[in-house]
Amino acid sequence: MIRFIFACYLLLFCLGLEMFGQVAKGQQPPATPPAIDSEYRKFDDLASFLRTRNAEQYAILSPKGIDEGSFVKIGGIEQWITIRGQDRDNPVLLFLHGGPGDVTNPWSFALFAPWEKYFTVVQWDERGSGRTLRKSGPAVAPTITVDRMVQDGIELTEYLRKHLGKEKIIIVGHSFGSILGTRMVRARPDIFYACVGTGQVADGSKNPSVTYEALVKKAKATGDERAIEELSRVGPPPWNSADGYRVQHKWANAFEGADQFLDATIGLALVAPGNSVQDINDSGDGQLLSGERLWPQVKSIQPADLGLEFSIPFFVFQGEEDFTTSTALARQYLESIKAPRKEFVLIKGGGHFAVFMRSDQFLQELVARVRPLAQAH
């Protein structure tokens, strides 16, 4: 299925590339290029058919189910959230996407569908990303700060408690979302059952060096001469140019097996119920704007900035080999904190995107370790 979706994405890309080539050469593309128009229409018809089919296949049909997508006034602007689950009596789980600005709403419908049996899953296009950015426009840029987004998350939680009739909710924060999650539960522990970090950010100042060393070790262990050569060429951080970051990012994704997954998410977004190409564009715009605004705020974040003392259970479900946010540093961070209960869980065979690429295993751990905390109340 994913290969087929990705093939559809490549077709759209190639059609767009041909048009781009004409413009780059100074040529004006035909007002209605018949071949491209015909091929695009066929492609669009196929994508529409798949969206309709997926809407039927993943429909919430349970009498006690919920399936909502709407803009909610949070922090003075309209922000996009989706709420899906098979049973309103289930615990509410708020998923905080990473990036910054890397919304999961457009493509995660199939991956999170099994979760909806056990949780009411809420996804949120955070300030400056996805449909929220489309609604607000780029003028919102000065307000894209970690502090403001933490407050947004708390306001959203208050809305969910009232809207869904829940005393507390569960947070799962991925990558950048793990920063928001820790800050949110520190500020308002009374409205959360537990916090789960994955792709857990732990120490921004140490992370580049630790992940670089792990990549070199992996490259040598696997005998990957190209990786060894490229990593050796840029050398360990700090780097004076973007090339070092590019090489590290390239081999992190390669060794984690994330490249094909990340490409496939574009195909999934094209065939997701209720989506369009606009949602992919929104995602790209949000990543650019959010990265520009938020990366300087978090690149040197320290454990103390995240928090060292929590009054609710704290979990880290980390990919066994995360070369983006170091697994070793995430473990050290959890060991350093105080919490009434804390657990570090390795997701076997997983990397930075284990929550998606090993979503079944991740769900098993959530159901076994976290869900009972909400059911007990």
C-alpha positions as a Markdown table, in Angstrom:
| # | Residue | x | y | z |
|---|---|---|---|---|
| 1 | Met | 0.0 | 0.0 | 0.0 |
| 2 | Ile | 2.7 | 2.5 | 1.0 |
| 3 | Arg | 4.7 | 1.7 | -2.2 |
| 4 | Phe | 1.6 | 2.4 | -4.3 |
| 5 | Ile | 1.0 | 5.7 | -2.5 |
| 6 | Phe | 4.6 | 6.7 | -2.9 |
| 7 | Ala | 4.3 | 5.9 | -6.6 |
| 8 | Cys | 1.4 | 8.3 | -6.8 |
| 9 | Tyr | 3.4 | 11.0 | -5.1 |
| 10 | Leu | 6.3 | 10.5 | -7.6 |
| 11 | Leu | 3.9 | 10.9 | -10.5 |
| 12 | Leu | 2.6 | 14.2 | -9.1 |
| 13 | Phe | 6.2 | 15.3 | -8.5 |
| 14 | Cys | 7.3 | 14.5 | -12.0 |
| 15 | Leu | 4.4 | 16.3 | -13.6 |
| 16 | Gly | 5.2 | 19.3 | -11.5 |
| 17 | Leu | 8.9 | 19.0 | -12.3 |
| 18 | Glu | 8.2 | 19.2 | -16.1 |
| 19 | Met | 6.2 | 22.4 | -15.5 |
| 20 | Phe | 9.0 | 23.8 | -13.3 |
| 21 | Gly | 11.6 | 23.1 | -16.0 |
| 22 | Gln | 9.7 | 25.2 | -18.5 |
| 23 | Val | 9.6 | 28.1 | -16.2 |
| 24 | Ala | 13.3 | 27.7 | -15.2 |
| 25 | Lys | 14.3 | 27.9 | -18.9 |
| 26 | Gly | 12.4 | 31.2 | -19.3 |
| 27 | Gln | 9.6 | 29.5 | -21.2 |
| 28 | Gln | 6.0 | 30.3 | -20.4 |
| 29 | Pro | 4.1 | 27.0 | -19.9 |
| 30 | Pro | 1.0 | 26.6 | -22.0 |
| 31 | Ala | -2.2 | 28.0 | -20.4 |
| 32 | Thr | -3.7 | 24.5 | -20.6 |
| 33 | Pro | -1.0 | 22.0 | -21.5 |
| 34 | Pro | -3.1 | 19.1 | -22.7 |
| 35 | Ala | -0.8 | 16.2 | -21.9 |
| 36 | Ile | 0.0 | 17.3 | -18.4 |
| 37 | Asp | -3.5 | 18.4 | -17.7 |
| 38 | Ser | -4.8 | 15.1 | -18.8 |
| 39 | Glu | -2.3 | 13.1 | -16.7 |
| 40 | Tyr | -2.9 | 15.3 | -13.7 |
| 41 | Arg | -6.7 | 14.9 | -14.0 |
| 42 | Lys | -6.2 | 11.1 | -14.1 |
| 43 | Phe | -4.0 | 11.3 | -11.0 |
| 44 | Asp | -6.3 | 13.6 | -9.2 |
| 45 | Asp | -9.2 | 11.2 | -9.9 |
| 46 | Leu | -7.2 | 8.4 | -8.5 |
| 47 | Ala | -6.3 | 10.3 | -5.4 |
| 48 | Ser | -9.9 | 11.3 | -4.9 |
| 49 | Phe | -11.0 | 7.7 | -5.2 |
| 50 | Leu | -8.4 | 6.7 | -2.6 |
| 51 | Arg | -9.5 | 9.4 | -0.2 |
| 52 | Thr | -13.1 | 8.3 | -0.5 |
| 53 | Arg | -12.1 | 4.7 | 0.0 |
| 54 | Asn | -10.0 | 5.6 | 3.0 |
| 55 | Ala | -12.7 | 7.7 | 4.5 |
| 56 | Glu | -15.0 | 4.6 | 4.4 |
| 57 | Gln | -12.3 | 2.2 | 5.6 |
| 58 | Tyr | -11.3 | 4.3 | 8.6 |
| 59 | Ala | -14.7 | 5.7 | 9.5 |
| 60 | Ile | -15.6 | 5.7 | 13.2 |
| 61 | Leu | -18.9 | 3.8 | 13.2 |
| 62 | Ser | -19.1 | 2.9 | 16.9 |
| 63 | Pro | -22.2 | 4.4 | 18.7 |
| 64 | Lys | -19.9 | 5.7 | 21.4 |
| 65 | Gly | -17.3 | 6.9 | 19.0 |
| 66 | Ile | -16.1 | 10.4 | 18.1 |
| 67 | Asp | -14.6 | 11.8 | 14.9 |
| 68 | Glu | -14.2 | 15.6 | 14.9 |
| 69 | Gly | -12.0 | 18.1 | 13.1 |
| 70 | Ser | -12.3 | 21.8 | 13.8 |
| 71 | Phe | -10.7 | 25.1 | 14.6 |
| 72 | Val | -10.7 | 26.0 | 18.2 |
| 73 | Lys | -9.8 | 29.4 | 19.6 |
| 74 | Ile | -6.5 | 28.9 | 21.5 |
| 75 | Gly | -4.1 | 31.6 | 22.5 |
| 76 | Gly | -6.0 | 34.2 | 20.6 |
| 77 | Ile | -5.9 | 32.4 | 17.2 |
| 78 | Glu | -7.9 | 29.6 | 15.6 |
| 79 | Gln | -5.9 | 26.3 | 15.9 |
| 80 | Trp | -6.8 | 23.1 | 14.1 |
| 81 | Ile | -7.4 | 19.9 | 16.1 |
| 82 | Thr | -8.8 | 16.5 | 15.3 |
| 83 | Ile | -10.4 | 14.1 | 17.8 |
| 84 | Arg | -10.9 | 10.4 | 17.0 |
| 85 | Gly | -11.8 | 7.4 | 19.0 |
| 86 | Gln | -14.0 | 4.3 | 19.1 |
| 87 | Asp | -15.3 | 4.9 | 22.6 |
| 88 | Arg | -15.7 | 8.3 | 24.4 |
| 89 | Asp | -15.2 | 6.5 | 27.7 |
| 90 | Asn | -11.6 | 5.8 | 26.8 |
| 91 | Pro | -8.7 | 7.9 | 28.1 |
| 92 | Val | -7.9 | 11.0 | 26.1 |
| 93 | Leu | -4.4 | 11.1 | 24.6 |
| 94 | Leu | -3.0 | 14.4 | 23.2 |
| 95 | Phe | -0.3 | 13.8 | 20.7 |
| 96 | Leu | 2.3 | 16.6 | 20.4 |
| 97 | His | 4.0 | 16.6 | 17.0 |
| 98 | Gly | 7.7 | 17.2 | 16.4 |
| 99 | Gly | 9.5 | 19.3 | 13.8 |
| 100 | Pro | 9.2 | 22.0 | 14.9 |
| 101 | Gly | 6.2 | 22.4 | 12.6 |
| 102 | Asp | 6.0 | 18.8 | 11.4 |
| 103 | Val | 2.3 | 18.2 | 11.6 |
| 104 | Thr | 1.1 | 14.6 | 11.7 |
| 105 | Asn | -2.6 | 15.2 | 11.1 |
| 106 | Pro | -2.3 | 15.0 | 7.3 |
| 107 | Trp | -0.8 | 11.5 | 7.1 |
| 108 | Ser | -1.2 | 9.5 | 10.3 |
| 109 | Phe | -4.8 | 8.3 | 9.8 |
| 110 | Ala | -3.8 | 4.7 | 9.1 |
| 111 | Leu | -1.0 | 4.5 | 11.7 |
| 112 | Phe | -3.0 | 5.7 | 14.6 |
| 113 | Ala | -6.2 | 3.9 | 13.7 |
| 114 | Pro | -5.4 | 0.9 | 16.0 |
| 115 | Trp | -4.8 | 3.4 | 18.9 |
| 116 | Glu | -8.3 | 4.6 | 18.6 |
| 117 | Lys | -9.6 | 1.4 | 20.1 |
| 118 | Tyr | -7.9 | 2.2 | 23.4 |
| 119 | Phe | -7.7 | 6.0 | 23.4 |
| 120 | Thr | -9.5 | 9.1 | 22.2 |
| 121 | Val | -6.6 | 10.4 | 20.1 |
| 122 | Val | -6.3 | 14.2 | 19.8 |
| 123 | Gln | -3.9 | 15.7 | 17.2 |
| 124 | Trp | -3.1 | 19.4 | 17.1 |
| 125 | Asp | -1.5 | 21.5 | 14.4 |
| 126 | Glu | 0.5 | 23.7 | 16.7 |
| 127 | Arg | 0.9 | 27.4 | 16.4 |
| 128 | Gly | 2.8 | 28.2 | 13.2 |
| 129 | Ser | 2.2 | 24.9 | 11.5 |
| 130 | Gly | -0.2 | 23.0 | 9.2 |
| 131 | Arg | -3.8 | 24.2 | 9.0 |
| 132 | Thr | -3.3 | 26.5 | 12.0 |
| 133 | Leu | -0.7 | 28.4 | 10.0 |
| 134 | Arg | -2.9 | 28.5 | 6.9 |
| 135 | Lys | -5.7 | 30.0 | 9.1 |
| 136 | Ser | -3.6 | 32.6 | 10.9 |
| 137 | Gly | -1.1 | 33.5 | 8.2 |
| 138 | Pro | 2.6 | 34.2 | 8.7 |
| 139 | Ala | 1.9 | 37.4 | 10.7 |
| 140 | Val | 1.7 | 35.1 | 13.7 |
| 141 | Ala | 5.5 | 34.5 | 13.5 |
| 142 | Pro | 6.4 | 36.8 | 16.4 |
| 143 | Thr | 4.2 | 34.8 | 18.8 |
| 144 | Ile | 5.8 | 31.5 | 17.9 |
| 145 | Thr | 7.7 | 30.9 | 21.1 |
| 146 | Val | 8.1 | 27.8 | 23.3 |
| 147 | Asp | 6.5 | 29.7 | 26.2 |
| 148 | Arg | 3.5 | 30.7 | 24.2 |
| 149 | Met | 3.0 | 27.2 | 22.8 |
| 150 | Val | 3.2 | 25.7 | 26.2 |
| 151 | Gln | 0.4 | 27.9 | 27.3 |
| 152 | Asp | -1.5 | 27.0 | 24.1 |
| 153 | Gly | -1.1 | 23.4 | 25.0 |
| 154 | Ile | -2.5 | 24.0 | 28.5 |
| 155 | Glu | -5.5 | 26.0 | 27.0 |
| 156 | Leu | -6.1 | 23.1 | 24.6 |
| 157 | Thr | -6.1 | 20.6 | 27.5 |
| 158 | Glu | -8.6 | 22.7 | 29.4 |
| 159 | Tyr | -10.8 | 22.8 | 26.3 |
| 160 | Leu | -10.5 | 19.0 | 25.9 |
| 161 | Arg | -11.4 | 18.4 | 29.6 |
| 162 | Lys | -14.6 | 20.4 | 29.2 |
| 163 | His | -15.5 | 19.2 | 25.7 |
| 164 | Leu | -14.9 | 15.5 | 26.4 |
| 165 | Gly | -15.9 | 15.5 | 30.1 |
| 166 | Lys | -12.6 | 14.3 | 31.4 |
| 167 | Glu | -10.8 | 15.1 | 34.6 |
| 168 | Lys | -7.3 | 14.7 | 33.1 |
| 169 | Ile | -5.6 | 13.6 | 29.9 |
| 170 | Ile | -2.4 | 11.8 | 28.8 |
| 171 | Ile | 0.3 | 13.5 | 26.8 |
| 172 | Val | 2.6 | 11.8 | 24.2 |
| 173 | Gly | 5.2 | 14.3 | 22.9 |
| 174 | His | 7.5 | 13.4 | 19.9 |
| 175 | Ser | 10.8 | 15.1 | 19.5 |
| 176 | Phe | 10.1 | 18.9 | 19.7 |
| 177 | Gly | 6.8 | 17.9 | 21.1 |
| 178 | Ser | 8.6 | 16.3 | 24.1 |
| 179 | Ile | 9.8 | 19.7 | 25.0 |
| 180 | Leu | 6.3 | 21.1 | 25.1 |
| 181 | Gly | 5.0 | 18.0 | 26.9 |
| 182 | Thr | 7.5 | 18.3 | 29.8 |
| 183 | Arg | 6.9 | 22.0 | 30.2 |
| 184 | Met | 3.1 | 21.6 | 30.1 |
| 185 | Val | 3.0 | 18.9 | 32.8 |
| 186 | Arg | 5.4 | 20.9 | 35.0 |
| 187 | Ala | 3.2 | 23.9 | 34.8 |
| 188 | Arg | -0.1 | 22.1 | 35.3 |
| 189 | Pro | 0.4 | 18.6 | 36.7 |
| 190 | Asp | -3.2 | 18.6 | 38.0 |
| 191 | Ile | -4.7 | 18.2 | 34.5 |
| 192 | Phe | -2.5 | 15.3 | 33.3 |
| 193 | Tyr | -2.4 | 11.6 | 34.2 |
| 194 | Ala | 1.1 | 11.0 | 32.7 |
| 195 | Cys | 3.7 | 12.3 | 30.3 |
| 196 | Val | 5.3 | 10.1 | 27.6 |
| 197 | Gly | 8.3 | 11.4 | 25.7 |
| 198 | Thr | 9.5 | 9.8 | 22.5 |
| 199 | Gly | 12.4 | 11.0 | 20.4 |
| 200 | Gln | 12.9 | 12.6 | 23.7 |
| 201 | Val | 14.9 | 15.8 | 23.7 |
| 202 | Ala | 17.4 | 15.7 | 26.6 |
| 203 | Asp | 20.4 | 18.0 | 26.2 |
| 204 | Gly | 20.7 | 20.2 | 23.2 |
| 205 | Ser | 24.3 | 21.1 | 23.8 |
| 206 | Lys | 25.6 | 17.5 | 24.0 |
| 207 | Asn | 23.2 | 15.9 | 21.4 |
| 208 | Pro | 25.1 | 16.7 | 18.2 |
| 209 | Ser | 28.4 | 15.3 | 19.5 |
| 210 | Val | 26.8 | 12.2 | 21.0 |
| 211 | Thr | 24.7 | 11.4 | 17.9 |
| 212 | Tyr | 27.7 | 12.0 | 15.7 |
| 213 | Glu | 29.9 | 9.5 | 17.7 |
| 214 | Ala | 27.0 | 7.0 | 17.6 |
| 215 | Leu | 26.7 | 7.4 | 13.8 |
| 216 | Val | 30.5 | 6.9 | 13.3 |
| 217 | Lys | 30.3 | 3.8 | 15.5 |
| 218 | Lys | 27.3 | 2.4 | 13.5 |
| 219 | Ala | 29.0 | 3.1 | 10.1 |
| 220 | Lys | 32.1 | 1.2 | 11.2 |
| 221 | Ala | 30.1 | -1.6 | 12.6 |
| 222 | Thr | 28.2 | -2.1 | 9.4 |
| 223 | Gly | 31.2 | -1.4 | 7.2 |
| 224 | Asp | 29.5 | 1.4 | 5.4 |
| 225 | Glu | 32.5 | 3.1 | 3.7 |
| 226 | Arg | 30.4 | 5.9 | 2.2 |
| 227 | Ala | 29.0 | 6.9 | 5.6 |
| 228 | Ile | 32.5 | 6.7 | 7.1 |
| 229 | Glu | 34.0 | 8.9 | 4.4 |
| 230 | Glu | 31.2 | 11.6 | 4.6 |
| 231 | Leu | 31.1 | 11.7 | 8.4 |
| 232 | Ser | 34.9 | 11.9 | 8.5 |
| 233 | Arg | 34.9 | 14.6 | 5.9 |
| 234 | Val | 32.7 | 17.0 | 8.0 |
| 235 | Gly | 34.2 | 15.9 | 11.3 |
| 236 | Pro | 32.6 | 16.1 | 14.7 |
| 237 | Pro | 30.6 | 19.2 | 15.7 |
| 238 | Pro | 30.5 | 22.1 | 16.1 |
| 239 | Trp | 30.3 | 22.8 | 12.4 |
| 240 | Asn | 31.0 | 26.1 | 10.6 |
| 241 | Ser | 28.5 | 25.3 | 7.8 |
| 242 | Ala | 25.2 | 23.6 | 7.2 |
| 243 | Asp | 27.0 | 20.7 | 5.5 |
| 244 | Gly | 27.8 | 19.0 | 8.8 |
| 245 | Tyr | 24.2 | 19.1 | 9.9 |
| 246 | Arg | 23.1 | 17.8 | 6.5 |
| 247 | Val | 25.5 | 14.9 | 6.6 |
| 248 | Gln | 24.5 | 13.9 | 10.1 |
| 249 | His | 20.8 | 14.2 | 9.3 |
| 250 | Lys | 21.3 | 12.1 | 6.1 |
| 251 | Trp | 23.0 | 9.2 | 7.9 |
| 252 | Ala | 20.7 | 9.4 | 10.9 |
| 253 | Asn | 17.7 | 8.8 | 8.6 |
| 254 | Ala | 19.6 | 6.2 | 6.6 |
| 255 | Phe | 20.7 | 4.1 | 9.6 |
| 256 | Glu | 17.2 | 4.3 | 11.2 |
| 257 | Gly | 15.5 | 3.3 | 7.9 |
| 258 | Ala | 13.5 | 6.5 | 8.1 |
| 259 | Asp | 14.0 | 7.7 | 4.5 |
| 260 | Gln | 11.4 | 5.6 | 2.9 |
| 261 | Phe | 9.0 | 6.2 | 5.8 |
| 262 | Leu | 9.3 | 10.0 | 5.5 |
| 263 | Asp | 8.8 | 9.9 | 1.7 |
| 264 | Ala | 5.7 | 7.7 | 2.2 |
| 265 | Thr | 4.1 | 10.2 | 4.5 |
| 266 | Ile | 3.7 | 12.5 | 1.5 |
| 267 | Gly | 1.8 | 9.8 | -0.3 |
| 268 | Leu | -0.3 | 9.1 | 2.7 |
| 269 | Ala | -1.1 | 12.8 | 3.0 |
| 270 | Leu | -2.3 | 12.8 | -0.6 |
| 271 | Val | -4.8 | 10.0 | 0.0 |
| 272 | Ala | -5.9 | 10.9 | 3.6 |
| 273 | Pro | -9.6 | 11.6 | 4.1 |
| 274 | Gly | -10.5 | 15.3 | 3.8 |
| 275 | Asn | -7.0 | 16.2 | 2.6 |
| 276 | Ser | -5.6 | 17.9 | -0.5 |
| 277 | Val | -2.2 | 19.0 | -1.9 |
| 278 | Gln | -2.7 | 22.2 | 0.1 |
| 279 | Asp | -2.2 | 20.3 | 3.4 |
| 280 | Ile | 1.3 | 19.1 | 2.1 |
| 281 | Asn | 2.1 | 22.7 | 1.2 |
| 282 | Asp | 0.9 | 23.9 | 4.7 |
| 283 | Ser | 3.2 | 21.3 | 6.3 |
| 284 | Gly | 6.2 | 22.5 | 4.4 |
| 285 | Asp | 5.4 | 26.2 | 5.1 |
| 286 | Gly | 5.0 | 25.4 | 8.8 |
| 287 | Gln | 8.3 | 23.5 | 9.0 |
| 288 | Leu | 10.2 | 26.4 | 7.5 |
| 289 | Leu | 8.6 | 29.1 | 9.6 |
| 290 | Ser | 8.6 | 27.1 | 12.9 |
| 291 | Gly | 12.2 | 26.0 | 12.4 |
| 292 | Glu | 13.3 | 29.6 | 11.8 |
| 293 | Arg | 11.5 | 30.8 | 14.9 |
| 294 | Leu | 11.9 | 27.9 | 17.3 |
| 295 | Trp | 15.3 | 26.2 | 16.6 |
| 296 | Pro | 17.3 | 29.1 | 18.1 |
| 297 | Gln | 15.2 | 28.8 | 21.3 |
| 298 | Val | 15.7 | 25.0 | 21.7 |
| 299 | Lys | 19.1 | 24.1 | 20.1 |
| 300 | Ser | 21.0 | 24.5 | 23.4 |
| 301 | Ile | 18.2 | 23.4 | 25.8 |
| 302 | Gln | 19.4 | 21.8 | 29.0 |
| 303 | Pro | 17.8 | 19.1 | 31.3 |
| 304 | Ala | 17.0 | 21.8 | 33.9 |
| 305 | Asp | 15.1 | 23.7 | 31.2 |
| 306 | Leu | 12.9 | 20.7 | 30.6 |
| 307 | Gly | 12.5 | 20.0 | 34.3 |
| 308 | Leu | 14.1 | 17.7 | 36.9 |
| 309 | Glu | 11.1 | 17.2 | 39.2 |
| 310 | Phe | 7.6 | 16.0 | 38.3 |
| 311 | Ser | 4.6 | 15.2 | 40.4 |
| 312 | Ile | 3.0 | 12.8 | 37.8 |
| 313 | Pro | 4.3 | 9.6 | 36.2 |
| 314 | Phe | 6.9 | 10.2 | 33.5 |
| 315 | Phe | 7.8 | 7.7 | 30.7 |
| 316 | Val | 10.3 | 7.7 | 27.9 |
| 317 | Phe | 9.5 | 5.3 | 25.0 |
| 318 | Gln | 12.7 | 5.6 | 22.9 |
| 319 | Gly | 13.8 | 4.0 | 19.7 |
| 320 | Glu | 16.6 | 1.5 | 20.4 |
| 321 | Glu | 18.8 | 3.4 | 18.0 |
| 322 | Asp | 17.8 | 7.1 | 17.8 |
| 323 | Phe | 20.5 | 9.0 | 16.0 |
| 324 | Thr | 18.5 | 12.2 | 16.0 |
| 325 | Thr | 17.8 | 12.7 | 19.7 |
| 326 | Ser | 20.3 | 10.4 | 21.4 |
| 327 | Thr | 18.9 | 7.3 | 23.1 |
| 328 | Ala | 21.7 | 7.4 | 25.6 |
| 329 | Leu | 21.0 | 11.0 | 26.5 |
| 330 | Ala | 17.3 | 10.4 | 26.8 |
| 331 | Arg | 18.0 | 7.5 | 29.3 |
| 332 | Gln | 20.4 | 9.8 | 31.3 |
| 333 | Tyr | 17.7 | 12.5 | 31.4 |
| 334 | Leu | 15.1 | 10.1 | 32.8 |
| 335 | Glu | 17.6 | 8.8 | 35.4 |
| 336 | Ser | 18.2 | 12.4 | 36.6 |
| 337 | Ile | 14.6 | 13.3 | 37.2 |
| 338 | Lys | 12.4 | 12.8 | 40.2 |
| 339 | Ala | 8.8 | 11.5 | 39.6 |
| 340 | Pro | 6.4 | 9.3 | 41.5 |
| 341 | Arg | 6.9 | 6.8 | 38.8 |
| 342 | Lys | 9.3 | 6.8 | 35.9 |
| 343 | Glu | 10.1 | 4.2 | 33.2 |
| 344 | Phe | 12.5 | 4.0 | 30.3 |
| 345 | Val | 11.2 | 1.7 | 27.5 |
| 346 | Leu | 13.3 | 0.7 | 24.5 |
| 347 | Ile | 11.3 | 0.3 | 21.3 |
| 348 | Lys | 13.2 | -2.6 | 19.6 |
| 349 | Gly | 14.3 | -1.9 | 16.1 |
| 350 | Gly | 13.1 | 1.7 | 16.3 |
| 351 | Gly | 14.8 | 5.0 | 15.8 |
| 352 | His | 13.7 | 8.6 | 16.1 |
| 353 | Phe | 10.3 | 7.8 | 14.4 |
| 354 | Ala | 9.6 | 4.7 | 16.4 |
| 355 | Val | 6.2 | 6.0 | 17.5 |
| 356 | Phe | 5.2 | 5.7 | 13.8 |
| 357 | Met | 7.5 | 3.1 | 12.3 |
| 358 | Arg | 6.9 | 0.8 | 15.3 |
| 359 | Ser | 3.4 | 2.1 | 16.2 |
| 360 | Asp | 2.0 | -1.4 | 17.1 |
| 361 | Gln | 4.8 | -2.0 | 19.6 |
| 362 | Phe | 4.5 | 1.6 | 20.9 |
| 363 | Leu | 0.8 | 1.1 | 21.4 |
| 364 | Gln | 1.4 | -2.2 | 23.4 |
| 365 | Glu | 3.6 | -0.3 | 25.8 |
| 366 | Leu | 1.0 | 2.5 | 26.1 |
| 367 | Val | -1.8 | 0.1 | 26.9 |
| 368 | Ala | 0.3 | -1.9 | 29.4 |
| 369 | Arg | 2.0 | 1.0 | 31.2 |
| 370 | Val | 0.1 | 4.2 | 30.7 |
| 371 | Arg | -3.6 | 3.5 | 30.0 |
| 372 | Pro | -4.2 | 1.9 | 33.5 |
| 373 | Leu | -3.2 | 5.2 | 35.2 |
| 374 | Ala | -6.3 | 6.9 | 33.6 |
| 375 | Gln | -8.6 | 3.9 | 34.1 |
| 376 | Ala | -7.8 | 3.8 | 37.8 |
| 377 | His | -9.6 | 7.1 | 38.3 |
